[in-house]
Every structure is written in structure tokens, then in C-alpha cells.
Amino acid sequence: MTIRLPIETEAGQFSESVTFMRLIEHLRLAAEDAYMIGHHRKENGDVVTGQLFIVYGQAFEKACEGITATATRHSRSN
């Protein structure tokens, strides 16, 4: 079961900026959580899985940077 968040609106219109900020926040939280799980796994002797979670954390951070770059490049051209 998935809990869906409501679409943010301003005066009934879709709010791209609020949704973008929420997306970035979720990616940052996902990266932090992946790092926490990775370090916990490594401390408990599961080095391979722990390292994979750290790599996932880095991938979330890279996705966050890419999305931010794309969004800011698009907004500057308008």
C-alpha cells in the first residue's frame, strides 16, 4: 500500500516549485537513509550489502544534483 501525497496547488493551479522542493527533499532523505543503512550493515559485518547502500545514497545525491540542474536551466530560459 502506498500513501500518496496530495498535489500542491496555489489558488487551484499546480505548483511546480513546491512539488520540485518536495522531490528534492525526498531524494535527500532517501540518500541519508541509504547511508544510515549502509553504515549499519557494515558495522554488523555485512560489508558488501553495506557498501551497496552507500552507493545507492550517492546515486540519490547525484539524481538530486541532476534534477536541480535541469530545473534551474529550464527556468532560466523562460
C-alpha positions as protocol buffer text, in pm:
chain_id: "A"
residue {
  index: 1
  type: MET
  ca { x: 0 y: 0 z: 0 }
}
residue {
  index: 2
  type: THR
  ca { x: 135 y: 338 z: -100 }
}
residue {
  index: 3
  type: ILE
  ca { x: 49 y: 660 z: 76 }
}
residue {
  index: 4
  type: ARG
  ca { x: 24 y: 924 z: -193 }
}
residue {
  index: 5
  type: LEU
  ca { x: 88 y: 1286 z: -112 }
}
residue {
  index: 6
  type: PRO
  ca { x: -158 y: 1544 z: -247 }
}
residue {
  index: 7
  type: ILE
  ca { x: -60 y: 1756 z: -545 }
}
residue {
  index: 8
  type: GLU
  ca { x: 40 y: 2103 z: -425 }
}
residue {
  index: 9
  type: THR
  ca { x: -155 y: 2390 z: -572 }
}
residue {
  index: 10
  type: GLU
  ca { x: -159 y: 2766 z: -540 }
}
residue {
  index: 11
  type: ALA
  ca { x: -506 y: 2916 z: -599 }
}
residue {
  index: 12
  type: GLY
  ca { x: -612 y: 2591 z: -764 }
}
residue {
  index: 13
  type: GLN
  ca { x: -318 y: 2583 z: -1007 }
}
residue {
  index: 14
  type: PHE
  ca { x: -44 y: 2319 z: -998 }
}
residue {
  index: 15
  type: SER
  ca { x: 262 y: 2448 z: -810 }
}
residue {
  index: 16
  type: GLU
  ca { x: 577 y: 2328 z: -984 }
}
residue {
  index: 17
  type: SER
  ca { x: 810 y: 2498 z: -737 }
}
residue {
  index: 18
  type: VAL
  ca { x: 653 y: 2337 z: -429 }
}
residue {
  index: 19
  type: THR
  ca { x: 647 y: 1996 z: -596 }
}
residue {
  index: 20
  type: PHE
  ca { x: 1009 y: 2039 z: -704 }
}
residue {
  index: 21
  type: MET
  ca { x: 1114 y: 2129 z: -349 }
}
residue {
  index: 22
  type: ARG
  ca { x: 930 y: 1825 z: -216 }
}
residue {
  index: 23
  type: LEU
  ca { x: 1103 y: 1599 z: -473 }
}
residue {
  index: 24
  type: ILE
  ca { x: 1447 y: 1730 z: -375 }
}
residue {
  index: 25
  type: GLU
  ca { x: 1367 y: 1685 z: -5 }
}
residue {
  index: 26
  type: HIS
  ca { x: 1260 y: 1324 z: -61 }
}
residue {
  index: 27
  type: LEU
  ca { x: 1577 y: 1249 z: -258 }
}
residue {
  index: 28
  type: ARG
  ca { x: 1792 y: 1398 z: 20 }
}
residue {
  index: 29
  type: LEU
  ca { x: 1607 y: 1195 z: 283 }
}
residue {
  index: 30
  type: ALA
  ca { x: 1648 y: 881 z: 72 }
}
residue {
  index: 31
  type: ALA
  ca { x: 2022 y: 946 z: 44 }
}
residue {
  index: 32
  type: GLU
  ca { x: 2055 y: 996 z: 421 }
}
residue {
  index: 33
  type: ASP
  ca { x: 1858 y: 679 z: 491 }
}
residue {
  index: 34
  type: ALA
  ca { x: 2063 y: 475 z: 244 }
}
residue {
  index: 35
  type: TYR
  ca { x: 2384 y: 596 z: 411 }
}
residue {
  index: 36
  type: MET
  ca { x: 2248 y: 508 z: 756 }
}
residue {
  index: 37
  type: ILE
  ca { x: 2150 y: 157 z: 648 }
}
residue {
  index: 38
  type: GLY
  ca { x: 2482 y: 112 z: 469 }
}
residue {
  index: 39
  type: HIS
  ca { x: 2691 y: 210 z: 769 }
}
residue {
  index: 40
  type: HIS
  ca { x: 2476 y: -2 z: 1000 }
}
residue {
  index: 41
  type: ARG
  ca { x: 2515 y: -307 z: 775 }
}
residue {
  index: 42
  type: LYS
  ca { x: 2892 y: -257 z: 753 }
}
residue {
  index: 43
  type: GLU
  ca { x: 2919 y: -227 z: 1133 }
}
residue {
  index: 44
  type: ASN
  ca { x: 2733 y: -558 z: 1166 }
}
residue {
  index: 45
  type: GLY
  ca { x: 2966 y: -742 z: 929 }
}
residue {
  index: 46
  type: ASP
  ca { x: 2767 y: -727 z: 605 }
}
residue {
  index: 47
  type: VAL
  ca { x: 3025 y: -523 z: 416 }
}
residue {
  index: 48
  type: VAL
  ca { x: 2902 y: -597 z: 62 }
}
residue {
  index: 49
  type: THR
  ca { x: 2540 y: -500 z: 123 }
}
residue {
  index: 50
  type: GLY
  ca { x: 2650 y: -204 z: 333 }
}
residue {
  index: 51
  type: GLN
  ca { x: 2867 y: -73 z: 52 }
}
residue {
  index: 52
  type: LEU
  ca { x: 2579 y: -115 z: -193 }
}
residue {
  index: 53
  type: PHE
  ca { x: 2355 y: 103 z: 23 }
}
residue {
  index: 54
  type: ILE
  ca { x: 2627 y: 367 z: 37 }
}
residue {
  index: 55
  type: VAL
  ca { x: 2645 y: 358 z: -344 }
}
residue {
  index: 56
  type: TYR
  ca { x: 2265 y: 396 z: -356 }
}
residue {
  index: 57
  type: GLY
  ca { x: 2297 y: 702 z: -131 }
}
residue {
  index: 58
  type: GLN
  ca { x: 2549 y: 852 z: -370 }
}
residue {
  index: 59
  type: ALA
  ca { x: 2315 y: 779 z: -662 }
}
residue {
  index: 60
  type: PHE
  ca { x: 2031 y: 962 z: -486 }
}
residue {
  index: 61
  type: GLU
  ca { x: 2259 y: 1262 z: -430 }
}
residue {
  index: 62
  type: LYS
  ca { x: 2365 y: 1259 z: -795 }
}
residue {
  index: 63
  type: ALA
  ca { x: 1999 y: 1240 z: -905 }
}
residue {
  index: 64
  type: CYS
  ca { x: 1922 y: 1538 z: -681 }
}
residue {
  index: 65
  type: GLU
  ca { x: 2202 y: 1739 z: -842 }
}
residue {
  index: 66
  type: GLY
  ca { x: 2089 y: 1643 z: -1194 }
}
residue {
  index: 67
  type: ILE
  ca { x: 1727 y: 1732 z: -1129 }
}
residue {
  index: 68
  type: THR
  ca { x: 1827 y: 2064 z: -974 }
}
residue {
  index: 69
  type: ALA
  ca { x: 2048 y: 2145 z: -1273 }
}
residue {
  index: 70
  type: THR
  ca { x: 1772 y: 2055 z: -1518 }
}
residue {
  index: 71
  type: ALA
  ca { x: 1508 y: 2255 z: -1333 }
}
residue {
  index: 72
  type: THR
  ca { x: 1722 y: 2565 z: -1296 }
}
residue {
  index: 73
  type: ARG
  ca { x: 1839 y: 2551 z: -1658 }
}
residue {
  index: 74
  type: HIS
  ca { x: 1475 y: 2532 z: -1772 }
}
residue {
  index: 75
  type: SER
  ca { x: 1363 y: 2821 z: -1553 }
}
residue {
  index: 76
  type: ARG
  ca { x: 1645 y: 3048 z: -1676 }
}
residue {
  index: 77
  type: SER
  ca { x: 1544 y: 3004 z: -2041 }
}
residue {
  index: 78
  type: ASN
  ca { x: 1191 y: 3137 z: -1977 }
}
